[in-house]
Amino acid sequence: MSIDERLANTSFPLPAIRQVNMAKHQTGISLGLGELKGFEIDERIKQSMTASWGNGAACYTQNAGLPQLRSAVAQHQQKEDGYNYTVENVIVTIGVQNAVYSSIKTLAKLGAKRVLIPSIHFGIYKKIPSEFGLEVNTYPLNDDFSINLKELEILLQKDDVMILNSPSNPTGKVYSKDELISLSELLKYKLTDGYVISDEIYGQLVYDGEEFTSFSKYFDRTIVVDGISKSGAVAGLRVGWVVTQNEKLAKAITSNNATVISTPPTPNQWAAIPVVNSETKNTIEKYNKVLLENRDKVAFFLEKMNIPFNKPNGSFYIFPKVSSFLGDRVKEFCIETAGKENGVVVIPGVAFGAPEYLRISLASFELEEGLVRLEKALKEWK
C-alpha cells in the first residue's frame, strides 16, 4: 500500500480536549482553559524580552539553550534539592511537552522498554512513548488521587521509566513530603536502572497546604521537566527545560532534541529568566490568591450539587466525579454543552483516562457565570 493509499484510509482524530474546545459557541464561557489566559503578565518578563534585542535575540543560542537561562535553572534546581547543578545538567526546550518528548526519545534509544504513567494522566504521557514503540502501563491511584504504592510495587520493573506529575493536571493533587519520601523509598530498591520523569510545570501554583517539593530532592534518578507556561501566564512563549543530575544523559537529550528543534527561540529564553530567578514571585502569589478563591467557589458549587470531588491544592483544575449525573455520556455532555448558545466549556475526563470525571479550570474571570451555566446544563441533562 502506498503512502497516499494509507493516508486516504487513516483517520487522525482530534484529542477530546480539542473536540470540546472547537465545539464552543461564540457566546460560550470556557472553564476548560489550560493556561492563565487574561491574567496579569509580570512586567519583568516583558522587559527582559524587550532588552534581549540588544543582546543577540535574533541569533541562535547553543543547542542546549541560552547559557544564562540554563545557569538560572541550575541554581533554582539546586535550591530545590541540594545537588550542585551546572549548565551542563540543563537543556532548554520548547515547552514541557518537548521536554517530555526528548527525554522519552532518548531513554528509548538507550534501551528503555516500558513507561509507567498514572491512571489519571495528561494525554501526552501515553501518546509520546507509544510513538516510540514503548509499552505503556498505568499505575493505580487511590480515591484521593494519591499513588497506590502497594500496587505500584507489584508493577515496577528495575529499568522502567515512570512519569510523575505533581501538582497534577487534571486532579490538582499535590503530593506531600511524606508521600514523596514513601515513593522514593520504594523506587530506591525497585527502580535501580530506570528513571522518573517528574513533570513539575505547576510547581509554583500551590495555593493551599504544604509547599511544593521537587521529587529530585528524594530520588536522584529523577529527570525534572518544568517551564514558565503556567507560573508566568505565558503559555505562548513555549519555554521549558529538562534537568538531570547525569551530565552524560543531559548531553544525549540535547543531541536528540537538537534534531527536532535545533535551538529554542532566543528572546523567549531571555523572557524566562525573571521567572526562574523568582523575580516574579509577587505576581505568582496574586495568581495563587485568585486560584484559591476560585477553588473555594467551585467546591461550594459541587457540594451544593452533591457531586463528589477531592479538594485540589495546586495547579488550576478541579476534577469532580460526575457519573451520577451523566452516566457514561460525559464526553457527549461536554461537546453538546460547549456548542449551545450561552453554553459552557468543561473537559471530559476521558481525555485523562477517567471517563467518569470532568475537569473544570479555575483560571477564569467568568467562573461564577460559568458555574451558573454548568448547573443549568447538568440539571437539564439529568
C-alpha positions as CSV (number, residue, x, y, z in Angstrom):
1,M,0.0,0.0,0.0
2,S,1.4,3.4,-1.0
3,I,1.7,6.4,1.3
4,D,-1.3,8.1,-0.4
5,E,-3.4,5.0,0.0
6,R,-2.5,4.7,3.7
7,L,-3.2,8.4,4.1
8,A,-6.6,8.1,2.5
9,N,-7.5,5.1,4.8
10,T,-6.2,6.6,8.1
11,S,-8.1,8.8,10.4
12,F,-6.4,11.4,12.6
13,P,-9.0,12.0,15.4
14,L,-8.6,15.2,17.5
15,P,-8.0,14.7,21.2
16,A,-11.1,15.1,23.3
17,I,-9.9,18.4,24.7
18,R,-9.6,19.9,21.2
19,Q,-13.0,18.4,20.2
20,V,-14.8,20.2,23.1
21,N,-12.9,23.5,22.6
22,M,-13.6,23.5,18.9
23,A,-17.3,22.9,19.6
24,K,-17.5,26.1,21.8
25,H,-20.3,28.5,20.7
26,Q,-19.2,32.2,20.3
27,T,-21.4,33.1,23.3
28,G,-19.9,30.3,25.5
29,I,-17.8,30.7,28.6
30,S,-14.7,28.5,28.8
31,L,-13.9,26.6,32.0
32,G,-11.7,24.4,30.0
33,L,-8.6,26.5,29.7
34,G,-5.1,25.0,30.2
35,E,-3.5,28.4,30.7
36,L,-3.8,31.5,32.8
37,K,-5.3,33.4,30.0
38,G,-6.1,37.1,30.8
39,F,-4.0,37.1,34.0
40,E,-1.6,39.9,34.5
41,I,1.9,39.2,33.0
42,D,4.7,40.4,35.1
43,E,6.4,43.4,33.6
44,R,9.9,41.9,34.3
45,I,9.1,39.2,31.7
46,K,8.2,41.8,29.1
47,Q,11.2,44.0,29.9
48,S,13.7,41.0,29.8
49,M,12.3,40.0,26.4
50,T,12.5,43.6,25.0
51,A,16.0,44.1,26.3
52,S,17.2,40.9,24.6
53,W,17.0,42.5,21.2
54,G,20.2,44.4,22.2
55,N,21.8,41.2,23.3
56,G,21.7,38.8,20.4
57,A,18.0,37.9,20.4
58,A,17.9,37.5,16.6
59,C,20.7,34.9,16.8
60,Y,20.9,31.2,17.6
61,T,21.7,30.1,21.1
62,Q,23.5,26.8,21.9
63,N,21.5,23.7,21.1
64,A,21.0,23.1,24.8
65,G,19.8,26.7,25.2
66,L,20.8,30.1,26.4
67,P,23.7,29.7,28.9
68,Q,22.2,32.5,31.1
69,L,18.9,30.7,31.4
70,R,20.5,27.3,31.9
71,S,22.6,28.8,34.7
72,A,19.5,30.3,36.3
73,V,17.6,26.9,36.1
74,A,20.6,25.1,37.6
75,Q,20.7,27.5,40.5
76,H,17.0,27.2,41.0
77,Q,17.1,23.4,41.0
78,Q,20.0,23.3,43.4
79,K,17.9,25.3,45.9
80,E,15.2,22.6,45.4
81,D,17.2,19.5,46.1
82,G,20.8,20.5,47.1
83,Y,22.6,18.9,44.1
84,N,25.4,21.0,42.6
85,Y,24.0,21.6,39.1
86,T,25.8,23.4,36.3
87,V,24.6,24.5,32.9
88,E,25.7,21.0,31.7
89,N,22.8,19.5,33.6
90,V,20.2,21.6,31.9
91,I,18.5,21.5,28.4
92,V,16.1,24.3,27.3
93,T,13.1,23.0,25.3
94,I,10.1,24.4,23.5
95,G,7.7,23.9,26.4
96,V,7.3,20.9,28.7
97,Q,5.8,18.7,26.0
98,N,9.0,19.0,24.1
99,A,10.9,18.2,27.3
100,V,8.9,15.0,27.9
101,Y,9.2,14.0,24.2
102,S,13.0,14.4,24.0
103,S,13.5,12.7,27.4
104,I,11.5,9.7,26.4
105,K,13.0,9.6,22.9
106,T,16.5,9.5,24.5
107,L,15.6,6.8,27.0
108,A,14.0,4.7,24.3
109,K,17.2,4.9,22.2
110,L,19.2,3.9,25.3
111,G,17.1,0.8,25.7
112,A,14.0,1.6,27.8
113,K,11.2,-0.7,27.1
114,R,8.3,0.3,29.4
115,V,6.8,3.6,30.6
116,L,4.5,3.8,33.7
117,I,2.0,6.6,33.8
118,P,-0.6,7.5,36.4
119,S,-4.0,6.0,35.8
120,I,-5.4,9.6,35.6
121,H,-3.0,11.5,33.3
122,F,-2.4,14.2,30.7
123,G,-2.7,12.6,27.3
124,I,0.8,13.1,26.0
125,Y,2.2,10.8,28.7
126,K,0.6,7.9,26.8
127,K,0.9,9.2,23.3
128,I,4.6,10.0,23.3
129,P,6.0,6.7,24.5
130,S,3.6,4.9,22.2
131,E,5.0,6.7,19.2
132,F,8.5,5.2,20.1
133,G,7.1,1.7,20.4
134,L,7.4,1.6,24.2
135,E,5.0,-0.4,26.3
136,V,2.8,1.9,28.3
137,N,1.2,0.8,31.6
138,T,-0.8,2.8,34.1
139,Y,-0.1,2.7,37.8
140,P,-3.2,2.9,40.0
141,L,-4.3,5.9,42.1
142,N,-6.3,5.8,45.2
143,D,-9.7,7.6,45.6
144,D,-7.9,10.7,46.8
145,F,-5.6,10.7,43.8
146,S,-2.6,9.6,45.8
147,I,-0.4,6.7,44.4
148,N,-1.3,3.2,45.4
149,L,2.2,2.2,46.4
150,K,1.4,-1.5,47.1
151,E,0.1,-1.9,43.5
152,L,3.0,0.2,42.1
153,E,5.5,-2.1,43.9
154,I,4.0,-5.1,42.2
155,L,4.0,-3.4,38.8
156,L,7.5,-1.9,38.8
157,Q,10.5,-3.4,37.0
158,K,14.0,-2.2,37.7
159,D,14.5,-0.4,34.3
160,D,11.1,1.2,33.9
161,V,10.5,4.9,33.1
162,M,7.9,6.3,35.5
163,I,6.1,9.6,34.9
164,L,5.2,11.6,38.0
165,N,3.0,14.8,37.9
166,S,2.7,16.9,41.0
167,P,0.9,19.4,41.1
168,S,-1.3,17.4,38.8
169,N,-3.2,18.1,35.7
170,P,-6.1,17.3,35.9
171,T,-6.6,16.4,39.5
172,G,-4.9,19.4,41.3
173,K,-3.3,16.8,43.6
174,V,0.0,18.0,45.3
175,Y,2.0,15.2,46.8
176,S,3.1,15.9,50.4
177,K,6.6,15.5,51.5
178,D,5.7,12.3,53.3
179,E,4.1,10.9,50.2
180,L,7.2,11.7,48.1
181,I,9.5,10.2,50.7
182,S,7.5,7.0,50.8
183,L,7.5,6.8,47.0
184,S,11.3,7.4,46.8
185,E,11.9,4.7,49.4
186,L,10.1,2.2,47.1
187,L,11.9,3.4,44.0
188,K,15.3,3.3,45.5
189,Y,15.2,-0.5,45.8
190,K,12.8,-1.3,42.9
191,L,13.8,1.3,40.1
192,T,17.5,0.8,40.2
193,D,18.2,1.1,36.5
194,G,15.3,3.3,35.3
195,Y,14.3,6.9,35.7
196,V,11.4,9.0,36.9
197,I,10.3,11.9,34.7
198,S,8.8,14.4,37.1
199,D,6.6,17.0,35.4
200,E,6.7,20.0,37.7
201,I,5.3,22.6,35.4
202,Y,2.7,23.6,38.0
203,G,5.2,23.7,40.9
204,Q,4.8,27.4,41.7
205,L,1.0,27.3,41.6
206,V,0.3,25.8,45.0
207,Y,-2.2,27.8,47.0
208,D,-3.1,25.5,49.9
209,G,-1.4,23.1,52.2
210,E,2.3,22.2,52.1
211,E,4.7,24.0,49.8
212,F,5.8,22.2,46.7
213,T,8.8,20.0,46.8
214,S,10.7,18.7,43.7
215,F,10.9,14.9,43.6
216,S,14.6,15.2,42.7
217,K,15.2,16.0,46.4
218,Y,14.3,12.5,47.3
219,F,15.3,10.4,44.3
220,D,18.5,11.2,42.3
221,R,17.4,9.2,39.2
222,T,14.8,11.9,38.5
223,I,14.6,13.9,35.3
224,V,12.8,17.1,36.1
225,V,10.8,18.8,33.3
226,D,9.5,22.3,34.0
227,G,8.9,25.6,32.4
228,I,7.2,29.1,32.6
229,S,4.0,28.5,30.7
230,K,1.9,28.2,33.8
231,S,3.7,30.2,36.5
232,G,4.4,33.0,34.1
233,A,1.0,33.1,32.5
234,V,2.9,33.0,29.2
235,A,2.0,29.6,27.6
236,G,2.5,31.1,24.2
237,L,6.2,31.7,24.8
238,R,6.8,27.9,24.9
239,V,9.8,27.8,27.2
240,G,10.6,24.6,29.1
241,W,13.6,22.7,30.3
242,V,15.0,19.4,31.4
243,V,17.2,18.9,34.4
244,T,19.1,15.7,35.2
245,Q,22.0,15.0,37.6
246,N,23.5,12.8,34.9
247,E,25.5,15.1,32.6
248,K,26.0,12.3,30.0
249,L,22.3,11.8,29.9
250,A,21.8,15.6,29.5
251,K,24.2,15.5,26.5
252,A,22.2,12.7,25.0
253,I,18.9,14.6,25.4
254,T,20.5,17.7,23.9
255,S,21.6,15.8,20.9
256,N,18.2,14.2,20.3
257,N,16.3,17.4,20.9
258,A,18.5,19.4,18.5
259,T,17.4,17.1,15.7
260,V,13.9,18.2,16.3
261,I,14.2,21.9,17.2
262,S,17.8,23.0,16.6
263,T,17.6,25.7,19.3
264,P,14.8,27.2,21.3
265,P,13.7,30.8,20.4
266,T,16.2,33.2,21.8
267,P,14.1,36.2,23.0
268,N,11.7,33.8,24.7
269,Q,14.5,32.3,26.7
270,W,15.6,35.7,28.0
271,A,12.0,36.3,29.0
272,A,12.0,33.2,31.2
273,I,14.9,34.3,33.4
274,P,13.0,36.6,35.7
275,V,10.5,33.8,36.4
276,V,13.3,31.3,37.2
277,N,15.1,33.8,39.4
278,S,11.9,34.3,41.5
279,E,11.7,38.0,40.4
280,T,8.0,37.5,39.6
281,K,7.2,35.9,42.9
282,N,4.7,38.6,44.0
283,T,2.8,38.2,40.7
284,I,2.6,34.5,41.1
285,E,1.3,35.0,44.7
286,K,-1.5,37.1,43.1
287,Y,-2.3,34.2,40.8
288,N,-2.5,31.8,43.7
289,K,-4.8,34.0,45.6
290,V,-7.2,34.1,42.7
291,L,-7.0,30.3,42.2
292,L,-7.7,29.7,45.9
293,E,-10.7,31.9,45.8
294,N,-11.9,30.2,42.6
295,R,-11.2,26.7,44.1
296,D,-13.5,27.5,47.0
297,K,-16.2,28.8,44.7
298,V,-16.2,25.6,42.7
299,A,-16.0,23.5,45.8
300,F,-19.1,25.2,47.2
301,F,-20.9,24.7,43.9
302,L,-20.1,21.0,43.8
303,E,-21.1,20.5,47.4
304,K,-24.5,22.2,46.7
305,M,-24.9,19.9,43.7
306,N,-23.9,16.8,45.7
307,I,-21.2,16.0,43.2
308,P,-18.2,14.2,44.8
309,F,-14.7,15.7,44.5
310,N,-11.3,16.0,46.1
311,K,-10.3,19.5,47.0
312,P,-7.2,20.4,45.0
313,N,-4.2,22.2,46.5
314,G,-2.3,23.2,43.3
315,S,-2.4,23.6,39.5
316,F,-5.6,25.3,38.4
317,Y,-8.0,22.4,38.0
318,I,-10.7,20.5,39.9
319,F,-11.7,17.1,38.9
320,P,-15.2,16.0,40.1
321,K,-16.8,12.7,39.5
322,V,-20.0,13.4,37.6
323,S,-21.1,9.9,36.5
324,S,-24.1,10.1,38.9
325,F,-25.4,12.9,36.8
326,L,-24.1,11.9,33.3
327,G,-23.6,8.2,33.4
328,D,-21.3,7.1,30.6
329,R,-22.1,10.2,28.4
330,V,-19.7,12.7,30.0
331,K,-17.9,13.4,26.7
332,E,-21.2,13.8,24.8
333,F,-22.5,16.2,27.5
334,C,-19.3,18.3,27.3
335,I,-19.4,18.6,23.5
336,E,-23.2,19.4,23.4
337,T,-23.0,21.9,26.3
338,A,-20.0,23.7,24.7
339,G,-21.9,24.1,21.5
340,K,-25.0,25.6,22.9
341,E,-25.8,29.3,22.8
342,N,-24.7,30.7,26.2
343,G,-23.1,27.4,27.0
344,V,-20.0,26.5,28.9
345,V,-16.9,24.5,28.2
346,V,-15.7,21.8,30.6
347,I,-13.4,19.0,29.6
348,P,-14.4,15.3,29.8
349,G,-12.4,13.0,32.0
350,V,-11.9,10.5,29.2
351,A,-9.2,12.9,27.9
352,F,-7.3,11.9,31.0
353,G,-8.2,8.2,31.2
354,A,-11.0,8.8,33.7
355,P,-14.3,8.8,31.8
356,E,-16.5,9.2,35.0
357,Y,-15.0,12.7,35.7
358,L,-14.8,16.1,34.1
359,R,-12.2,18.8,34.5
360,I,-13.1,22.4,35.5
361,S,-10.5,25.1,35.1
362,L,-10.1,27.6,38.0
363,A,-8.3,30.0,35.7
364,S,-11.3,32.1,34.6
365,F,-12.5,35.5,35.4
366,E,-16.0,34.4,34.3
367,L,-16.1,31.5,36.7
368,E,-19.3,32.4,38.6
369,E,-21.4,32.8,35.4
370,G,-19.8,29.7,34.0
371,L,-20.9,27.7,37.1
372,V,-24.5,29.1,36.7
373,R,-24.5,27.8,33.2
374,L,-23.0,24.5,34.2
375,E,-25.6,23.9,36.9
376,K,-28.4,24.6,34.4
377,A,-26.8,22.2,31.8
378,L,-26.4,19.4,34.4
379,K,-30.0,19.7,35.6
380,E,-31.4,19.8,32.1
381,W,-29.3,16.8,31.1
382,K,-30.4,14.8,34.1
